[in-house]
Amino acid sequence: MKPAARKSLRLFFGFLPLLAAISNPASAAPNTDDRTVQSYPAHGVVEQIAPDRSQVTVHHQAIPGYMMEMTMAFPVKDTNELSDVSAGDKISFTLVVGRTNAWVEDIHRVGHTDTIPANSMPMTSGMFSMLKLGDMLPDGELVTEDQHHIHFSDLRGKAVAFTFFFTRCPLPNYCPLMNRNFDQVRTLLLSETNAPSNWQLLSISFDPDFDTPQILSDYAVEFRGTNSAHWLFADATTNTLAGLAPRLGLMVMRQGDNLSHNLRTVVLDPQGRIYRQFNGNQWTAQQLADALLEAARQKD
């Protein structure tokens, strides 16, 4: 890696705030009807609480049998449990994980700390030039699941919906939800009788050190089966991630062997311009399918 690229990447990661807290990826009430749930006792320090108390961001200790120490934003089952809790409080809680959802409950304040982790300091506004609707997406290199090197510009002529993920993401309502939604989007579009065919789904991993092309290929089968039509999995190269992520508001931070991140899904028109951006995970497959079809019909 060139020195300039290393410096850019260090700057990008060095200025990231507490990612899940800013992303607000899970603001809706959790679905507690999942019959396959498992519960894990946990402890941590509260970093941020959503204004409506539907979400709490916690820097938690390692959760034995499930996930390493990291910072995550969790949906809250009973918002009243946060009525006497504030940022800096030490809490005990239960993480409940189902097949498609996860949330926290049984939240109890057990202490307080005045220590503010350096990575939770807010990002200065205007630090990065954010891309807007209608802007051209900067070109970037990707390594596909079949080990080909491609660029965003190679997909010109197609409307493209891309999202970011990593295969080791532990919570079902983060990365796995993005790819489940993409599966539904593809089903919707393929069933449209008069739909244009110039569209492409692109799932991009920001963990290329672990998510090798072979791992991506195996992971893809879990969501799309063996039919890869209109849907590609790929790794973002280091330079691509460092240059593109801040301009989309995508934030990724390594915490040991795990990653904290927010969620960004972007739709490009056939000319490579940003047509729509979905933040968080509260969008539906139908909304994305509609946006992708609209983008596919855009002319110069």
C-alpha positions as CSV (number, residue, x, y, z in Angstrom):
1,M,0.0,0.0,0.0
2,K,1.3,3.4,-0.9
3,P,2.1,5.8,2.1
4,A,-0.6,8.2,1.0
5,A,-3.2,5.5,1.0
6,R,-2.1,4.4,4.5
7,K,-2.3,7.9,5.7
8,S,-5.8,8.3,4.3
9,L,-7.0,5.1,5.9
10,R,-5.5,6.1,9.3
11,L,-7.3,9.4,9.0
12,F,-10.6,7.7,8.1
13,F,-10.5,5.3,11.0
14,G,-8.9,7.7,13.4
15,F,-11.8,10.2,13.2
16,L,-14.7,7.7,13.4
17,P,-17.1,8.2,16.2
18,L,-19.0,5.5,17.9
19,L,-20.5,4.0,14.8
20,A,-23.6,2.2,15.9
21,A,-24.7,5.2,17.9
22,I,-24.6,7.5,14.9
23,S,-26.1,5.1,12.4
24,N,-29.4,4.6,14.3
25,P,-29.9,1.3,12.4
26,A,-32.5,-0.2,14.6
27,S,-35.0,2.3,15.8
28,A,-38.2,0.3,15.5
29,A,-39.5,-1.8,18.3
30,P,-38.1,-5.4,18.2
31,N,-40.2,-8.2,16.9
32,T,-40.4,-10.5,20.0
33,D,-42.4,-13.2,18.2
34,D,-39.4,-15.1,17.1
35,R,-39.6,-18.6,18.5
36,T,-36.0,-19.5,18.0
37,V,-34.5,-16.9,20.5
38,Q,-31.5,-17.4,22.6
39,S,-30.6,-15.2,25.6
40,Y,-27.1,-14.0,26.8
41,P,-26.4,-12.1,30.0
42,A,-24.1,-9.1,29.4
43,H,-22.5,-6.1,31.0
44,G,-21.3,-2.8,29.6
45,V,-21.2,1.0,29.6
46,V,-23.9,3.1,28.0
47,E,-22.6,5.4,25.3
48,Q,-25.8,6.9,23.9
49,I,-29.6,6.6,24.2
50,A,-31.9,7.4,21.4
51,P,-34.3,10.3,22.2
52,D,-37.3,7.9,22.2
53,R,-35.3,5.3,24.2
54,S,-36.0,2.7,21.5
55,Q,-32.2,2.1,21.2
56,V,-29.2,2.0,23.4
57,T,-25.6,2.1,22.4
58,V,-23.4,0.0,24.7
59,H,-19.7,-0.7,24.9
60,H,-20.1,-4.2,26.2
61,Q,-17.8,-6.7,27.6
62,A,-17.3,-10.0,25.7
63,I,-20.6,-12.0,25.7
64,P,-19.5,-15.6,26.3
65,G,-20.7,-17.9,23.6
66,Y,-21.8,-15.2,21.2
67,M,-19.7,-12.1,20.6
68,M,-16.5,-10.3,21.5
69,E,-16.1,-7.0,23.4
70,M,-17.3,-4.2,21.1
71,T,-19.7,-1.3,20.8
72,M,-23.2,-1.9,19.4
73,A,-26.5,-0.1,19.1
74,F,-29.3,-2.4,20.4
75,P,-33.1,-2.1,20.0
76,V,-34.8,-2.0,23.4
77,K,-37.7,-4.2,24.2
78,D,-39.1,-2.1,27.1
79,T,-38.2,1.6,26.8
80,N,-39.2,2.2,30.4
81,E,-36.2,0.3,31.5
82,L,-34.0,3.2,30.3
83,S,-36.0,5.8,32.3
84,D,-33.3,6.0,35.0
85,V,-30.3,5.2,32.8
86,S,-28.0,7.8,31.1
87,A,-24.8,7.9,29.1
88,G,-21.8,6.7,31.3
89,D,-23.9,4.4,33.4
90,K,-22.7,0.8,33.8
91,I,-25.5,-1.6,33.1
92,S,-26.3,-5.3,33.2
93,F,-28.7,-6.5,30.5
94,T,-29.8,-9.5,28.6
95,L,-29.1,-9.8,24.8
96,V,-31.9,-11.8,23.1
97,V,-31.1,-13.0,19.6
98,G,-33.6,-14.7,17.3
99,R,-33.4,-15.9,13.7
100,T,-34.1,-12.4,12.2
101,N,-33.9,-10.0,15.1
102,A,-32.1,-9.1,18.3
103,W,-32.8,-6.8,21.2
104,V,-31.9,-6.1,24.8
105,E,-34.1,-6.4,27.9
106,D,-33.7,-6.7,31.7
107,I,-31.6,-3.5,31.8
108,H,-30.3,-2.6,35.2
109,R,-28.0,0.3,36.2
110,V,-25.1,-1.0,38.4
111,G,-22.8,2.0,38.5
112,H,-21.3,4.9,36.6
113,T,-18.1,6.0,34.9
114,D,-16.9,9.4,33.9
115,T,-14.5,8.0,31.3
116,I,-15.5,8.7,27.8
117,P,-13.9,6.4,25.2
118,A,-11.9,8.4,22.6
119,N,-13.8,6.7,19.7
120,S,-17.1,8.0,21.0
121,M,-16.3,11.7,20.5
122,P,-18.6,13.2,17.9
123,M,-17.4,13.7,14.3
124,T,-16.9,17.3,13.3
125,S,-19.5,18.4,10.8
126,G,-18.1,19.1,7.4
127,M,-15.0,17.0,8.0
128,F,-15.9,15.1,4.8
129,S,-17.6,16.2,1.6
130,M,-20.7,14.1,1.6
131,L,-22.2,12.9,-1.7
132,K,-25.6,14.2,-2.5
133,L,-28.4,12.9,-4.8
134,G,-27.4,13.4,-8.4
135,D,-23.7,13.3,-7.6
136,M,-21.5,10.9,-9.6
137,L,-20.2,8.1,-7.4
138,P,-16.4,8.2,-7.3
139,D,-15.0,5.1,-9.1
140,G,-13.5,2.4,-7.0
141,E,-12.1,-1.1,-7.3
142,L,-13.8,-4.2,-6.0
143,V,-12.7,-7.9,-5.9
144,T,-15.6,-10.2,-6.7
145,E,-16.5,-13.6,-5.3
146,D,-15.0,-15.2,-8.4
147,Q,-11.8,-13.3,-7.9
148,H,-12.3,-10.7,-10.7
149,H,-11.2,-7.1,-10.2
150,I,-14.0,-4.7,-11.3
151,H,-14.8,-1.1,-10.9
152,F,-18.1,0.7,-10.3
153,S,-17.6,2.2,-13.8
154,D,-17.8,-1.2,-15.3
155,L,-21.5,-1.3,-14.3
156,R,-22.5,1.8,-16.2
157,G,-25.6,1.3,-18.2
158,K,-27.2,-0.6,-15.3
159,A,-29.0,0.8,-12.3
160,V,-27.1,-0.6,-9.3
161,A,-28.1,-1.1,-5.7
162,F,-25.2,-1.7,-3.4
163,T,-25.0,-2.3,0.4
164,F,-22.2,-3.0,2.8
165,F,-21.7,-5.9,5.2
166,F,-19.3,-8.4,6.6
167,T,-19.9,-12.1,6.9
168,R,-19.0,-12.4,10.6
169,C,-21.7,-9.7,11.6
170,P,-23.2,-11.2,14.7
171,L,-26.7,-9.6,14.8
172,P,-29.4,-10.8,12.4
173,N,-30.9,-7.3,12.0
174,Y,-27.7,-5.8,10.7
175,C,-25.8,-7.3,7.8
176,P,-27.9,-10.5,7.4
177,L,-31.0,-8.3,7.1
178,M,-29.4,-6.3,4.3
179,N,-28.8,-9.4,2.3
180,R,-32.2,-10.9,3.1
181,N,-33.8,-7.7,1.8
182,F,-31.7,-8.0,-1.4
183,D,-33.0,-11.5,-1.9
184,Q,-36.5,-10.2,-1.7
185,V,-35.7,-7.3,-4.0
186,R,-34.4,-9.7,-6.6
187,T,-37.5,-11.9,-6.3
188,L,-39.7,-8.8,-6.7
189,L,-37.9,-7.5,-9.8
190,L,-37.6,-10.9,-11.5
191,S,-41.4,-11.3,-11.1
192,E,-42.2,-7.9,-12.7
193,T,-43.5,-8.7,-16.2
194,N,-42.6,-5.3,-17.7
195,A,-39.5,-4.5,-15.6
196,P,-36.3,-3.3,-17.3
197,S,-33.5,-5.8,-17.2
198,N,-30.6,-3.3,-16.7
199,W,-30.3,-3.6,-12.9
200,Q,-27.7,-5.1,-10.6
201,L,-27.5,-5.9,-6.9
202,L,-24.1,-5.6,-5.3
203,S,-23.2,-6.7,-1.7
204,I,-19.9,-5.3,-0.7
205,S,-17.8,-6.6,2.2
206,F,-15.7,-4.1,4.2
207,D,-13.7,-7.0,5.8
208,P,-11.5,-8.2,2.9
209,D,-8.9,-9.7,5.2
210,F,-11.4,-12.3,6.4
211,D,-14.0,-12.3,3.6
212,T,-11.9,-13.9,0.9
213,P,-13.6,-14.6,-2.5
214,Q,-14.2,-18.2,-1.4
215,I,-15.9,-17.2,1.9
216,L,-18.0,-14.6,0.0
217,S,-19.0,-17.3,-2.5
218,D,-20.0,-19.7,0.2
219,Y,-21.8,-16.9,2.1
220,A,-23.7,-15.8,-1.0
221,V,-25.3,-19.2,-1.4
222,E,-27.0,-18.8,2.0
223,F,-29.0,-15.8,0.6
224,R,-29.4,-16.3,-3.2
225,G,-28.8,-20.0,-3.6
226,T,-26.8,-21.0,-6.6
227,N,-28.5,-18.5,-8.9
228,S,-26.2,-15.5,-9.1
229,A,-28.3,-13.6,-11.7
230,H,-28.3,-9.8,-11.1
231,W,-26.6,-10.2,-7.7
232,L,-22.9,-10.1,-7.1
233,F,-20.9,-10.3,-3.8
234,A,-17.5,-8.5,-3.6
235,D,-14.8,-7.0,-1.4
236,A,-14.1,-3.3,-1.3
237,T,-10.3,-2.7,-1.6
238,T,-8.6,-0.7,1.1
239,N,-8.3,2.4,-1.1
240,T,-11.9,2.2,-2.3
241,L,-13.2,1.9,1.3
242,A,-11.0,4.7,2.6
243,G,-12.0,7.1,-0.2
244,L,-15.7,6.2,-0.5
245,A,-17.0,5.3,2.9
246,P,-16.7,8.8,4.5
247,R,-18.5,10.4,1.6
248,L,-21.5,8.1,2.0
249,G,-21.5,8.3,5.8
250,L,-20.5,4.7,6.1
251,M,-18.5,4.2,9.3
252,V,-16.5,1.1,10.1
253,M,-14.3,0.6,13.2
254,R,-12.2,-2.4,14.1
255,Q,-12.6,-3.6,17.7
256,G,-10.3,-6.6,18.2
257,D,-11.4,-9.2,15.7
258,N,-14.8,-7.7,15.2
259,L,-16.2,-4.6,13.5
260,S,-18.6,-1.9,14.6
261,H,-20.4,-0.2,11.7
262,N,-23.5,1.5,10.5
263,L,-25.6,0.7,7.5
264,R,-25.7,2.3,4.1
265,T,-27.5,1.2,1.0
266,V,-27.2,3.2,-2.2
267,V,-29.0,3.2,-5.6
268,L,-27.1,4.4,-8.7
269,D,-28.7,5.3,-12.0
270,P,-27.3,3.9,-15.2
271,Q,-25.0,6.9,-15.6
272,G,-23.4,6.2,-12.1
273,R,-25.2,9.0,-10.3
274,I,-26.6,8.6,-6.8
275,Y,-30.3,8.2,-7.2
276,R,-31.3,7.2,-3.7
277,Q,-29.7,6.4,-0.4
278,F,-31.2,4.3,2.4
279,N,-29.6,4.7,5.9
280,G,-30.1,2.2,8.7
281,N,-32.3,-0.9,8.4
282,Q,-35.8,0.5,8.5
283,W,-36.3,0.3,4.7
284,T,-38.3,-2.4,3.0
285,A,-37.5,-4.6,0.0
286,Q,-40.4,-3.1,-1.9
287,Q,-39.0,0.4,-1.3
288,L,-35.6,-0.5,-2.7
289,A,-37.1,-2.5,-5.6
290,D,-39.2,0.6,-6.5
291,A,-36.2,2.9,-6.3
292,L,-34.1,0.5,-8.4
293,L,-36.7,0.3,-11.1
294,E,-37.1,4.1,-11.2
295,A,-33.3,4.4,-11.5
296,A,-33.1,1.9,-14.3
297,R,-35.6,3.9,-16.3
298,Q,-33.6,7.1,-16.0
299,K,-32.2,8.6,-19.2
300,D,-29.2,10.9,-19.8
